[in-house]
């Protein structure tokens, strides 16, 4: 049974705005920390550790977030997480050295675990009739926050310096705290209570999940390993190897940093259209067919990217990889949400946090594997590995190795 609602609940837009604002510090740090590390008293070798630490921290804080929401309800943990996100951005803005940066990234990891889970709980509780569209909209607005940060934040740092730019982004990010308070008026009353209270259990809907939790866990790991891990971490270096220091387009000569920045901008901005569109499509047609199609396209694009080093092919296929990666994230986020509607709230938070941990493990391990293979036998092999994982994911689904388990009231 596919849900055919056309409109998002207002809470979807508000909670998406909260997550977008929370990302201001994190998104800006990826682009400017390598440039300012020396001025901040941070060794260059430690930049990668700092940027990846929050992902490893989340492997521990995702289950913690599930327990917190079960016991404290939705509002207080979400508010505390947004305050911590603003605080971590403030810590980035000062030259306190390596240890403080590591602490700030750990705080951000804790914060993001709660923000991500809280956002999904809001969406699941308000959008059962159009879950794909709601998840897609959430992705689009969240990525808009990252795109805004990349453009405006970088401009502010260039104009006023590192500390001034990060301070302004901290102030702007604090608007998310006000949005959390505004969110309360759009939420069902029971979401403000303790989720362990049986009186607050969400109403279920009569629907059959198309992908099992185990399939979603595997999918979350693979797509984050490939997209957020391998592609994002190695694309700039691969571009430099294939294009050199610059590329000439007619009368224009673009430096490799500019080309890389433009491609990453495609990753963020394409989600504004792709994510809601894919969400709407899977609401109308189901999850499995789109999942299989996108998986084949992703695997094929990875093989082409690895095998054909031509500059034009590299740029075009990079864009395709971002489009398909964004789409698959929406599919799996929606599919794991489908599996929660026949569960109690405690089971829901546990399942969502487990899915987040598989996703984070993929995103954290992807760069490690990519650079290990790249330093030994060439970066193209990490893309071949990604293609192999995509084909393996497809085979698991088509062979029904992780079947959907139906409740008694769902049997046909």
N, C-alpha and C positions, 0 to 999 in steps of 0.2 A: 504493500500500500504506500503510494508516494504522496507526500503532502504538497498542497498546491496554493498555500497562502502567498499573496503578492506583496504584502507590506511587512516591514520590520516593526517590532515593538519599540517604543521610544527608548526603553532601557538599553537596547542594543547599541544605539548611537552614543548614549552617555557613557556606558562602561567602556566602549571602544575609545572614546575621547580620553578617558582616564588612562588606559594603557598606552595610548599614543603619547600623552604628555609625560608619562613615567619614563619613556625611552629616550628623552632628550639627551641626558648625560651619557648613557651607554652608546647610543648611535654616534654621537659626536666624537667620543673617545677613540673609536676605531679609525677614524680618519686623521686625527691630529696627534694622538699620543706618539706614534713613531717619529713624528717631526719634532716634537718638543721634549722627548724623553731626556736628553742631555741637560736641558735647562731645568728639569724637574728633579734632577739628581737620581735618575733611573737608568741603570745600564741597558744598553740596547738589547742584550740577550734576554732581559727580563720582560720586555714588552709583550712577547707572545704569551708568557706565563700569566701576566696581568690580564690580558684580554680574554684568555680562556678559563681563568680561574672560576668565574661565576658559573660556568657550565658544569664544572666538576662539583662545585658546592651544591648545585641544585639537585644532584643525585641524592643528597642527604636531606635537603630542605623540601623536596616535593612531597615525600610521605608526611613530613611534619606539617606542611600546609593542609593536607587532608585531615589530619587530626584536629588542627586548630579550627577549621571551618565546621567540623562535626560538633565541636564543643562550644564554640563562641558565636555561631551563626555567621551571617555574611558581612554585615556592615562594619563591625569593629576591626576584624582582620584586614579587610580591604582598605580601610582608612589608615591603619597602622602601616600597611605595605606601601601605600602611596607616600606617607611621611618619610619612610625609610628610603624610598627612591629619590626623593628630593634631597635628603641628607647625604646620600652617596654622591649625587651630582655636586653638592657643595664641597665634599671632600676632594673630588677630582680637581676643583678649581684652585687649590692651594698647593704650594711647593713643600709638602711635608715628607717627601721621600718614598722609598719603595714599600716599606711596611704599611704605611697609611694607605697607599694605593691598593695593596693586597687586601687590607681590611675593608676598604670601600667596595671592592669587587665582591667580597664575601657578603657584605650587607646587601649589595644589589642582587646577588644570587638568591638570597633569602626573600627579598622583596618581590622579585619576579616570579618565584614559585607561587606566592600568594596571589599576586596580581593576575597571572595567567589562569590559575584554577578558579579564582573568584569570578573572572570574566566569563569563563565557560559555564559556571553554575548559573550566573544571571541569564545567559543566552538560552541554556537548556530549560530554565524555568519559565521563560517568557515566549519562546519561539518554536514550540513543538510543531506548529502547522507550517513552518517555513524554515527549518533548521539550516538547510544548505545556504539559503540566501542570507540568513543571519550570520553564519560563520564566515561567508564570503565578504560580507559588509564589514565585519570585525577585522578581518585581515586587511582589507583595503584602507580603513581608517588608521589602523595601527601602522601600516607601512607609510601612510601619508605623514605620520609623525616623524618617522625615520628620514623620509625624503626632505621634509622641512628642515630637520636638524642638519642634514648634510649640506644643504644650500645656505640657509640663514646662519646656522652656527659657524660654519666655515668662514663666511663673510665677516661675522662679528669678530672672530679670532684674528683674521687678517687685518681688520681695521683697528681693533682696540687692544690686541694682545691676548695671550692665552687666558690669564686670570680674569680679565674683564669679560671676555666672551663666555667663559664657563659660568661666571656669576650671573650674567643676563639669562643664560639658559636655565640656571637654577631657579631664578625668579619666575620665569615663564612656566617651568615644570610644576611649580607650587600651585598653579591654577587647577591642577588635577585634584588637589585636596578639596577645593570647593566643589568640583564635579562629583566627588564621592558623596558629599552631603546632599547635592542635588539629586543623586541617584535614588535616594530613599523614597522619594515621592512616586517613583515609577515602579517600585518593586512590590510583589505580593507580600502581604503582611507577615506570612509565616517565615519568609526568608531572613527576617531580622532576629528570629529566635534560634535556640540551640538546635542544630540539625539532628542531634541524637534523640530529641524528643519525638516520639511517634506521632504526636499531633501535627508535626510539620512536614510529614512525608509528602513529596510532590505527587500530583495527580499523574497517573500513567496514561499512555495513549496506546491504542490498539494498532501496533505496527510490528513488523518483523525485521530485525536488523539484517542487512545483506552481507556484512563482513563481521566476522567474529572478533572478540577482543584480542585474541592471540594474533590474528591477521593484522589488526590495527597496530598492535605493538611492533610487529615485524615491519610493517609499512612505515611507521613513524621513525624507526631506527634507520631504515634504508634511505628514505628520502632526505632525512637530515644529514646522514653520513655523506650522501652524494652532493646535495645542494648546499646546505649551510656549512658542510665540512670541506669536501674536496674542491668543489668549484670555487666557492668564495675565497678559500685560503690560498689557492694556487693560480687563480686566473691572471692576476697582475704579472706574476713571474713568467707564465706561459706566453702572455702577450709580448712581454719584453724579449723573450727568446725568439719569437716568430716575427715580430714587427720591427725590432730594433728600438732605438731611442725615440723615433718619431715616425709618423706616417703622413704622406703628402696626398691631399685630396684637391686636385686642381690647383688653385692659387693658395690653398690653405695648407699649412704644415702644423700638425697636432702632435704634441709631446705624448709619450706613452702614458704618463700619469693622467693627462687629460682624457685620452682614449679609455683608460681603465675606469676613470671616474664617471664618464658618460655611460659605460656599460653597467656599472653598478647602479647608476641612476635609473636605467631601464629596469633593473630588478625591482626597485622600490615602486616606480611609477606605473609599471605594467600591472601591478597588483590592483591598482585603482579600478581597472576595467576587468581584468581577468578573473579576480577572486569573486566578485558578486555575480558575474556572468556564469562561471562554472557552478557556483552555489545554486543559482536559479535552475540551471540545466539538470543538476542531479536531484533537485526537488521534483522535477517533472518526469525524469526518465529513470531515476534510480542511480545507485552508486557503482555497481559492478562493471557495467559496460564502459562507462567513462574511465574508471580505474584501469581496466585492461588496455584501452586505447592509449591513454596517456603513458602507461608503463612501457608499451612497445615504442612509442615515439621517443620517450626519454632514453631508453636503452640504445635505440638507433642513433640518436643525436650524440650520445656519449662516444659511441664507436667512431662516428664520423669525426668528432672533435679530436679524438686521439690519433686517428689514422691520417688525416689530411691537414698538414700544417700551413696550408695556404692562408695568407692574412685575411682575405675577404671571407673565406669559409669560417675561419676562427671567429670573426666578429659576428657573422650572421648566426652561426650555431650557438654562440654564447647567449645571444638574445633568446633563441628558441629554448635553450636549457632553463633560462630564468622563467619564461612563460609557463613551461610545463611543470617546473618545480613548484611555482606558486599554486598552480592548479591542483597538483597532487596533495599539497598541504591542506587545502580546503576539503578535498575528498576524504582524507583520513581523519581530520578533525571532526568532520560531520559524521563519519561512520562510527567513530568511538562514541560520539554523543548518542547515536541511535541505540547503542547497546545498553545505555543507562536508564532508559525509560521504563523498564520492567524491574528496576532495582530500587531498594531503599536508598535514602540519602547517604548513609554511611558507606554502602557499597559503591555508590556513584563517585564520591570523593576519592575513595581508594583506587578505583579503576582509572579515573582521570589523572591522578597523580602518578600512577604506574606508567600510563601512556606518555606523560610528560618526561618521565625519567628515561624511557627508551629513546625518546626524541633527543633529549639532552646528551645522552651517551653517544648517539650517532654524531651529533654536531661537535662534540668534544674530541672524539677519536678520529674523525675524518681528516683533520689537518695533520695529525700525528702520522697516520698511515700514508697520506699524500706526500709529505716531505721525506718520509723514510724511503718510499719507492722512488721519488724524484731524485733523491741523492744517490741512489744505487743504480737504477736501470732506466730512469727517465720518467717525467711527469705524465706522459701519455698512458703509462701503465695504471696509474690511479684512476684514470677515466675508463680504461678497459675493465678494471675491477668494479667500478660503479655500474657499468653496463651489465656485467655478470650478476651483480646483486639484484638489479632490476628484473632481469630474466628469471632469476631464482624466485623472486617475489611473485611474478606472474605464474610460474609453474606451481608454486604452493597453492595459489588460488584456484587454478584450473584443475588441479588434481584433488582439490578439496581436502588438503592435509590439515587445515585448521577450520573445521566445519562450524557453522553457527548452531548453537545449542538453543532449542526452543523451549519455552515454558509450556506447561500443560495447556494454558488458555490460548496459546499461539498455534497449536497443532492444527493443520488443515484437515 
